[in-house]
């Protein structure tokens, strides 16, 4: 299965929660936070949550995983560079394949 796969149906709240739990640490690895950057830390957490919400919306709207990854890279956000976006794509594909909720883009496009 390539990263050109799409989900066959909308993700359930449970699936979104599981993926969120797996993807959030990629965006914001645990570090020892310092008191003087608390506002930045709060903003980063909000950015990570917003980014994941956007990612799940794209997936639920039928965008292929590779398109979602490219979109994340194109946003040029501090919390999600190319390597993080690609890692997220790998985690998503692993999850989707394991749970059988993805199909190759274009498999049934020939009307």
URVEN-V105565 format. One record per residue. N is the residue number from 1. PSI is psi in whole degrees, -180 to 180 (999 if undefined). Layout:
N;PSI
N;PSI
//
This chain:
1;130
2;170
3;3
4;9
5;152
6;163
7;148
8;-17
9;170
10;145
11;142
12;160
13;-37
14;-42
15;-41
16;-43
17;-44
18;-46
19;-40
20;-44
21;-34
22;-33
23;-33
24;-45
25;-22
26;-42
27;-42
28;80
29;148
30;127
31;164
32;112
33;146
34;143
35;-29
36;-7
37;28
38;-41
39;-40
40;-39
41;-44
42;-44
43;-41
44;-41
45;-42
46;-43
47;-42
48;-44
49;-44
50;-42
51;-43
52;-40
53;-43
54;-42
55;-48
56;-35
57;-44
58;-46
59;-44
60;-21
61;9
62;12
63;138
64;153
65;-43
66;-34
67;-41
68;-43
69;-45
70;-38
71;-43
72;-43
73;-43
74;-21
75;-20
76;46
77;146
78;-36
79;-9
80;86
81;-173
82;-47
83;-42
84;-43
85;-43
86;-39
87;-41
88;-41
89;-41
90;-44
91;-44
92;-48
93;-43
94;-43
95;-48
96;-41
97;-44
98;-37
99;3
100;38
101;21
102;159
103;156
104;136
105;129
106;-4
107;-39
108;36
109;-11
110;85
111;999
//
